[in-house]
Structure formats: C-alpha cells, structure tokens
C-alpha cells in the first residue's frame, strides 16, 4: 500500500527490452534507499513495481511486463522523470489517502493553466473510470494523491480539474507535464468497494 505522497523524483536512465516486457534502470539519488532491498515495492508514477537489482550511485532496476506497459503510460521511455514512493509501513503517517499502486486507467491532460502561482490541471478520464470520480473526492495522478475540484461528464468519459499548489509542482513531476500528455490514474479504493457491494445487491 501507498499514500500518494511522493518521496522523490527519479529518472528512467535506460530501457532494455526482453521477451515479455522491459527492464528499466532508475536513477534516484534523492530517494532514501537505506532500507530498500531486492523484492521491495516502489510506486513509479503510481504503478507498483518490484526492485530486481540494486546498483551503485542511487540506482536500481525493475522489470515491467508487457501487460503493465499496456495498462500504463510513460514507463517505457528513457529520459522520462517518474514520481517515486516506497511502500508504506504499518504506523506510517497517512498524508494522502490509501493507494494500492494498481493503475486503473490512463487519462489525457486537456488543460494546464496558471492560476496565480498555482496551476489548474484538467484531465480527461476514460468512460470506465468516470463513475468513480466525484467533486472533492480522491484520485491518484501519476502516483500523486490529489483532490478533485470539479468533475464534468463528457461523451467519452469525464474531465476533472485539480488545483496544484507550488509545493506539489516543485516536489513531483507534475510541474513538467503538458497538454496532450497521458497520465496514470488510480481511483479511490472506497469507490471501488461501494460499486462491488451495490452490484451484489442487484
């Protein structure tokens, strides 16, 4: 489990293809790796991946399967920055909200406009996720726990807006996104279970 509070921004240094997926070398010198070992879980732009090798200089490797690549965005591009979060421990402060690290879908940035020192981020979510998004609800965008300000239904899904403060822009990779970028989305766990319970009653 994760909280959606980013601990560092890493860089995809290399992408090596192998049968069934890709092997990424992640450079993350700003991430505290003193308690990290083989098999540990790290969220990369919201997608939970397993450390397969530790390297020198604050670098490590992960394997990303073809299925994970199909369900996510931006995990197969060398030179791309990624938001990083280590799995939480029991007793850790829950600063964001409960996050599973399982990407539910990919959205598209349709606006990223300055509002004073802040930014208004608008993301179009696919139709299958639209029903889970609500005003003042929680959503994860590229691994970052955020609160929706507005949700507008459109023909092919919905568009939700988020106000990003300067701190969030500076300590995550969200400050560098642009209109047209694809972003990983994870819906709130509570919404997922509510739907399951309602469906079983029908």
N, C-alpha and C positions, 0 to 999 in steps of 0.2 A: 504494500500500500504506500501511497504518496500523499502529499498535501497540496501540491501545485505551487509551492514556494520555491523558486529557482535558487539553487546554491552557487551556480557558476555557469558561464557560457563557454562551451568548448568549440573545437573546430574539427570538422571531418578532414583529416590530413590525406588519407588515401582510401581508395575504394578498389578492392580486389574481388573479381568475380570468381565464383566456384559453383559447381553443379548444385543447384537448389537455392542459391542466394548470393550475398556479397559479404565480404569481410572488411570491416571498417577499422581504421586506426584513428582513434580520437585523441587529440591533444587538449588536455585540460589542466594546465599548470595551476590554475586558480582554485581548483576543486580539492578539498582536503581528502587525500587518498590514504591517509594513515590507517584507517580502519577498513579499507576496501581489499577484497581478495577475490580469487577465482570463484566464479559462480554467483557472485553478488549481483543484485539487480540495480540498474541505473535507468532512470527515465530519460530518453533522448527526444526532445520536442514532444514529450507526452507519451512516447512509446517505450514500454518496459523492455529492456534488453539485458542479457547476461554477459558479464565480463568473462572472456575466454582466455585472455593473456594480459599480464601486466608488463609494461615496458618502462624504460628509463625516461626521465625528463617529464614526469606527469602525463604519460601517455599510456593507453591501453587499447585492447582490441575487443570488438564484439562481432558476432555473426548475425546477419539479418536475413531471414528466409524470404523466398520469393513471395510467399503468402503475406508476410508483413509488409513487403515493398508494395504489394498490390493494394493494401488497405491504408497506407500512409503516404505522406508527401515529404520529400526533401531528405530522405535518409540514404540516398544513393548518389549524392553529388559532392565530389571533393571540393574543398574550399568553402563549404557552407558552414555557418555557425549553427550550433544546436544548444538549446536550453537543457541544463543538466540538473537532476535531483536524485540523490541517493534514497533508497527505500527507508521509510520511517521506522523507528523502533517504538515498542510499547513504552509510553511515558513521555514521548516527544511532544512538543507543543504543536497543536494543530492550527497553524496560522492561516491556512487556506480553507480547503474542505477535503473530505475523503475522496481520494483519486485512486483508481485501480491501475492506471498505466496501460489500459487497453483502449486503443483509438477506435471510436465508434464510426467515424467517417471523416471525410475531407471537405472543408469549406473553401470558399474563394473570397479574398479581400476585395470588396467593391468600393470602399472609401477609407481614407486615412488622412483626415483633415485636421489641421491645427485649430485648437480652441484655447486661446491664450497660450499658456505653457504646456497645456495638455494636448492629447490627440484623441479625436473621435474615430474609433475603429469600427467599421461596419463589415460584417462577414455574412456571406450568403451560405446558409447551411442546406444540405440536400433534403429532399422531401421526407425521407425516412427518419430524419432527426428532428424535424420541425416541431412535432407534437411534444417533444421533451423540453423545449426551450420556453421560458416564461420570464416576464418582466421581474427584475430583482432576484432572478434565480442564478444558480451557479453553473458555470461552463468552463471547460479547460480548452485553451487555445495554445497550441504548441507547448503544452506542458505547464502553462501558467493558469493558476486559479483566478477566475475573473467573475464579475457580477454584471449581468445584462441590465442596460438602462431602458432599452426599447426593443420590442420584437414585432416585426411586420410580416404578415403572411404574404407570399407571392406564389405565382403559379407553380414554380418548380421547387418550392421549399419555403424558407423564411429568411429574412435578413434581420440580424440582431446587432445592436450597437453597444459599444463598451467605451467608457471614458478611461484613458490611460494617463496616469499621472507621470511627471518627470522621473520619479524614482523607478517606477516599473519600466519605463523606456530605457533607462540607463543600466539597469542590472539584468535585463533579459535581452533576447534577440529581437523582441517585438519592435524595438525602435528602428530596425533596418528593413522591415517589411514594406511592400509596395502594393499598389492596386494591381490585381491580377494574380498575386501570389496565392498558392494553395497552402492551407494550414490544417494541422491535425486537430480534430475536435473529439472531446470526450464529454458525454452528457452526465448529469448528476446521477449518482447511484440510487438515490431515493426515488427519482422519477422512473427509473428502470424497474424497481421492485413494485411500485404502485401500479404500473401498467400490467405487470405479471399477475398481481392479485386480482385486478379488475377483470382481466381476461379469463381467469379461472372461475369467476363467479357467473360468467355468461354461458 
